[in-house]
Amino acid sequence: MNPLGITLTLVVFYLFSELHSRKRAFYTNPVLLSIITIAVILKWFGIPYGSYMDSAVILKFLLGPAVVSLAVPVYKGRETIKAYAREIALGVAVGGTVAILSAFYIARLLGGSEEVLLSIAPKSVTTAIAIGISEKIGGIPALTAVLVILTGIMGNAVGPELLGLIKVRDRIARGLAMGVSSHGLGTARIILDDELAGAVSGLAMALNGVFTSLLLPHLIEVLK
């Protein structure tokens, strides 16, 4: 197997992680900078994206176990999560609905076509779920995938800082906000700062995926 993809990804991410550890700011976010840098390298050297992905397939495979491993902090924080079950459920319902409506109406205000509106509505759930929803409601799955990734990148880059700026200190609230708004990448970021918030974020991400997949196909008929 060609080692280009996995080597390039690990080296670039390691370098930017070191930079971020020395200069903690949203513009030194290793996920954001790694994506931009790898895209530029692939474009500059004319390396097909498919070839890069084929050579980094092991990282794609490890994504599954990484997501499943989020169950560990959920289990460890189960007593606290159980105590806040009602708040978490309400937060997912309200946050998931607001994520849909805000994306839909902002895109409409900016003159987005119907296909764009349908593509952006499921942006706050994981890629696999969002693509399925997009196909069902008449969006463009490829565009939805891009918007989901961009949402995750933005949450990963500035989510905790934005929550700090508006003085959201509660660990449950911070986890809910990250999980509902920026799914896996947001969860990966918040869990580095606070394991309980990361556990709530992972749970919220999963629950919001189910909630959105059930709600959006019906809600979109009203929004149209």
N, C-alpha and C positions, 0 to 999 in steps of 0.2 A: 504493500500500500504506500502511495506517495505521502510522505510525512509533512508536506508543505503546509496544509491547512491547520493541522493541530499544532505544529511548531510555531507558525506565524501567530496563531491566536494566543497561545500560552505566553510567548515572548512579549508580544505587544501588551497584553493585559497585565503581565507582571510589571513591566516598565511603568505603565500608567498607574498601577496600584502603588508602586513605590513613590511615584510623584504625589499621589493623593495623600499618602501617609505623611508626607512632609509639608504639603500645602493643601489643607482641607478646605476646598471651595467647590461650588457647583461646577465651575468651568474646568476643574481638574478631575471630574468624575471619570473613573477608569472605564466604565461601560460605554459612556458616550464617546470618549476619545478613542477607545479601541475600535468601535464601529466605524467612525469617520476615517481613522488611519488605515484600517484594513481595506475599506472601500476604495480609498485613494491608491493604495498599493496595487490592488487588483486591476483598477482602471489604468494606472500608469504602465504596468508591465503587461497589460493585455491578457490577464489570466481569467479565463471564464469562471463565472460564479459557480457553475455546476462542478467544475474540477476542484475548486476550493472546498466546496461542501462535501464532495466525495472523499477528500483527503482528511476531512475533520469529522467524519461520520461517528467516531467514538465519542466525541463531545456531545453530539446530538443524542446518542444512545444514553449517555449519562444524565441527560436532562430528566428522563423519566424517574430514575432512582432519587435524583435530587429533589424533585417535587414530592415524591412519596415520603422522603425523609422529613418533610415539614410536619408529619404526624408526630414526630418525637417531641418537639417543644409543645405541641398541642396537648399531648398526653401528660407531659410534665406540669403544664399549667391548667390541667383539667378542672381542678377545684375552683380556681378563680374564674375560669371561663364559665363554669356551671353557675356560679353566683351571679354572673352578668349575662346570663343567657337571654333574658328579655331585651336588655339594651342592645346586645349584639344583633339579635333578630330584627329589631326595629331599625338599627343603624344600617343593616344590609338592605332592608326594604326601601328605606328613604334614600340612602346613598345610591343604590342601584337605579332607582327611578330618576333621581336628579342627574345622574351621569348620562342617562339616555336623553332626557329632555333638554339638558343644557347643550349637549353636542348637536342634537337635531336642530334646535332653534337658532343657535349661533351660526351653524352652517347655512340655514335658510336665510338668516339676516344678511349673510355675506353673499347671497346669490347662488348658493349651491343647487345643482340640478337634483331631481328626485333620486336618481341613482346614487349621487354623492350622499344625500341625506340618509338613504337606507344603508349605505356602506359605513357611515360614521356612527350610527346609532349604537351598535354593539361594541364600540371601541374599548370599553373598560373591563371586558372579560378576556380570558386567555385566548390565544390565537385559534386553537382547534375549535373551541366553542363558538367564537365570533364568526369564523368562516362558515360554519354550519348554519348559524342564524342568518348571516348575510345571504347565503344561497336561498334560504327558505323565504325571506321577505323581499327578494328581488334586488339586492345590492350587488356590488362587484366584489367578489371574494378576495381578489388580489389587492384591491385598494383597502379593503377592511384589514387585511393582514398587515399592510404597511402602517395604517393608522393605529392598530393595536400595539405594534412595536414602538411607534413614536410615543404613544401614551405611556408605555412602560418605561421607556428611556427618560422621559421628562419626570416621571414620578421618582425614578431611581436617582436622577441628578439633583432635583430640587425639593422633593417631597418633604423630608424631615426638616429642612431649613425653612420651608414655607410654613409648616405647622408650628415651628418655633417662633417665627415672625408674628403669627397671629395668636401666639400664646396658648396653643393647645398642648398641655403638659400631661394630661391623663394618659396612662399607658394603653388602656383599652381603646380610648378614642383615637389615639395615634395609629394603633394597629388597624382599627376599622377603616380609617381614612385611607391608609396606604393600600390595604388589600382590596377595597371596593373600587378605588379610583385607578390604581396602576398595577393590579394583578401580580404576576410572578416577579417581575423586576423590582417593583416597589417593595414586595415582601422580602426579596433578597437583600435589599438595602436596610430596611428597618430592623431586621433580625440581627444585623451586625451591631446595632446600637442597643437593642433591648430584646431579650429572648421572649419575654411575655408579649410584648407588642408584636414581635414577629410571629408568635403562635396565633394571636388573634388575627393578624393580617392574613396568614395562610388559610385559616378557617373562613374568614370573610371572603377571600378570593374564591374559594370553592363554593360557598353558599351563594355568592353573587352570580357565579356562572350558572347555577341551577335556576336561581330567581330570574335572571335576565332571559334565559332560554325559554322559560315558561311565560313570562310577561310580554316580552317585546313583540312576538308575532301578532298578539292581540292588540297591544297598545298602538302598533304602527298603523293599524286600520283606522284608529281614531285620529292619529296625527296627520294622516294623508288628507 
